[in-house]
Amino acid sequence: MGEKDNHIRYLEHVQLFVTVEYSRRGDLHINMTSPMGTNTMLLSERKGDSSKDGFVNWPFMSVHTWGEDPSGEWKIRVYDQVRVN
């Protein structure tokens, strides 16, 4: 079997493990963009979450890119949604 035999052609799901230190976890927003341009919101702001613990190896998962070819550049954007508005 060659390397091409193990090539993933189509996604079923994507899992992203995130570690972020931040002063107010509930203000964070996480967006992911696939190589094919699919934009997925993995985390939205949560007004009731005032934790200062951030995220430590926190798993986020999505099936939004089901069937896409995973080859190429993936983009992750983490930002404070409250300060953007």
DOLUMRO-257373 format. One record per atom (N, C-alpha, C): residue in one letter; z, x, y. Coordinates in steps of 0.05 Angstrom, whole numbers, plus 5000, padded with zeros to 4 digits. Atoms other than C-alpha are relative to their C-alpha. Example, Ala and Ser with C-alpha at 12.3 -4.5 7.8 and 13.67 -1.06 7.14 Angstrom:
2
A500050184976;A515652464910;A500050185024;S499949844976;S514352734979;S501449855022;
This chain:
85
M500050164976;M500050005000;M500050175025;G500249854975;G498150265068;G501749875022;E498450104977;E501450165136;E498949735009;K501250264991;K496649585152;K500949774982;D499050215018;D499249205091;D502649885010;N497550094990;N505949145126;N499949905029;H500350084972;H503148945194;H500749705002;I499350284995;I506148295221;I497849885017;R502350134986;R500447845242;R500949765017;Y499150244986;Y504147215264;Y503049985000;L497150024997;L511147095289;L501049734989;E498650255006;E515946575262;E502249975021;H497950014979;H521646745311;H500350285011;V499349754987;V524047285358;V503050005004;Q497249984994;Q531147525362;Q500550255017;L499449794981;L533747945419;L503050035002;F497149944997;F540648285420;F500450125027;V499649924973;V543248375490;V502950095005;T497449914990;T548948775519;T499750035031;V500150004970;V550148655594;V502949985010;E497550034985;E556248785637;E499449875026;Y500550144975;Y556748305695;Y502549865009;S497550124988;S561948015742;S500449714994;R499950295006;R560247285726;R497849934981;R502050045020;R556647165661;R498449745004;G501450254996;G554846445679;G497850005020;D502149994980;D550346665736;D497450134989;L502349855011;L545647055690;L497949814988;H502350145011;H538746815670;H498350214986;I501649815015;I534547155616;I497449874992;N502750105005;N527047065610;N498650214983;M501649825016;M522347365558;M497149925002;T502950065000;T514747425562;T498750154978;S501449885023;S510647555500;S497550155009;P502549864993;P504448005498;P497749805006;M502050214995;M500347355497;M500549845025;G499450134975;G503647125561;G501849754999;T498250235002;T508346595534;T502750075012;N497549954986;N514446545579;N502149834987;T497950145013;T520946355545;T502750055014;M497449974989;M527646225577;M502050024977;L498049975021;L533046505531;L502749925009;L497350074989;L538946375577;L499649905028;S500050104972;S539845945638;S502950025011;E497449984988;E545545955687;E501949774991;R498050195009;R552045595668;R502350005020;K498050014978;K556545375726;K502950034989;G497349995011;G562645315681;G500850264986;D499549755014;D562146015651;D500650225021;S499249804980;S566046475697;S501050264987;S499049775015;S567447005644;S499050265013;K500749734991;K567447735666;K499450184977;D500449845025;D566347965594;D497050084996;G502849945004;G558747965599;G499149924972;F501050045028;F554947995533;F500150264986;V499949765017;V556248495478;V498649954974;N501750035024;N550748545426;N499649704993;W500250295003;W549647795437;W497249934991;P502650075010;P543947495396;P498849755014;F501650234990;F538747045429;F497649974983;M502350055018;M533346725387;M498249785010;S501850204992;S527146325400;S497749974980;V502450045016;V521446015360;V497649925018;H502050084980;H517445885424;H497450154997;T502449845003;T512446435406;T498949984971;W500950045028;W511246165335;W497050024998;G502949975005;G504446375308;G498650215017;E501349804983;E503146905361;E499950274986;D500149735009;D501047615346;D502150165017;P497849874985;P507148045365;P499250275012;S500949744991;S503048675381;S499750005030;G500349974971;G503448925452;G502750025014;E497649974984;E508448955509;E501549745004;W498250224995;W514348475511;W501550065026;K498549964975;K517848375578;K502549835000;I497450144998;I525148185588;I500950025029;R499150014972;R527747975656;R502849885000;V497350104998;V535247905668;V500750005030;Y499450014971;Y537347665737;Y502149795005;D497950184991;D542747295775;D498649765013;Q501550244991;Q539746595784;Q501249905026;V498750104975;V544846405838;V499150155024;R500849834977;R542946985883;R497049985006;V502950034996;V535446855873;V499449765017;N500550254986;N535846145901;N500950025029;
